């Protein structure tokens, strides 16, 4: 396992993936000093075409010497599956997690992605792409705009991520806080654990070691216990 799971794609100034470029370079086999062949999974994109999404990500990752091709451009699902078995890096973008999972399942890509990563391919995902690396997508913040025919995801890590995590509640809002939503999930799934990953933070997965990076404390949630703050540099193993 060699993965980088980002809470979000944009930095505070709106720059796309710039805040994580050093971490992305470190993820690549050559540390960004040589070209890395990567496949992009664009299916979380809803309000932009997959061609547009792939071009945007390719431009953002070019400074890390990543050469990107999107899996939607292959002539068949079988060709995309075969390419995944050969790639150095799999990149899964953010957007709507339900559409991402539905498309990956329909195209038969979940097992090939999982097998490629467990066989040595690097995995980079942000937001929905980070959720896809979890056992399920049940801790996404997204609306279920399509039916993914089940919530089981890649199961690359042994815990759930809630990306874009914040427990802030707008003045006058009477709905549940994020902490309350996560507590609901844990009541229904008491053996699970959830990492609330604030924007700007990411998790680095290397073999069995998982380390928190970024400027903010994350939060670990387990059933029956108070939320536990995690400082940057903390090990989640």
C-alpha positions, 0 to 999 in steps of 0.5 A: 500500500502506497497512498495519499488521501487528501481531504480536498483539492483546493488550497485557501487561495483557490489554487488547485492541488498546489498545497499538496504538490510536494506530497504528490511528488513524494508519492510518485516512484521517482519523487517527481524527478522523472515522468510517472505514468498515471491513470485518472478516474474522473467519474465523480465529475458531474457539472463538468465533462470528464474530458474537461476534468481530466485536462484540469487534473493533468495540468495541475499534476504536470509540475510533479512530472505526472503524465495522465490518461483518463480511464474514460478514454479507453475503447472498452472497460476491458482495455481500461481494466488492463491498463490499470494493471500496468499503471504506476499511479492511479488518481481518483478525483473529487466530486460526487462520491455516489456517481464515482462508485456507481461508474466504477462498479458498472465498468468493473473497475473496483477490483482492478483498482484494488488489485493494482494498488495492492500490487504496487501501484500508487493511489492518489485520491481527494474528497470523493477519491479519498472516500473511495479508498475506505471500506464504504462510502457511507461517510461522504458528505455528498447527496446520493444523486445516483444509486451505486448498487451498494456502498462497499468501496475499495477497502484499501484502508481499515477505517472511514474518512469524512473529508472536508470535516468541520463541526461548525454550524451556521447561525440559525441552522437547526440541523445536525452538526457533522459530529452528530452525523458521524455519531449516527453512523457509528451507532449503526456501525459500532465496529467502524471508526471515522477520521474527520479530515479537515480541508488542507489535511491529508493522510499518507499511507505507507504499507501498514503505517498511516500518518496525518499531515497538514496544518490542522488537527483531525478527529478520530471517532469511535463508538461510545467514546468522545471524539479524539483530536489528532495533531499533524504527525500523528500515527493512525496505525 
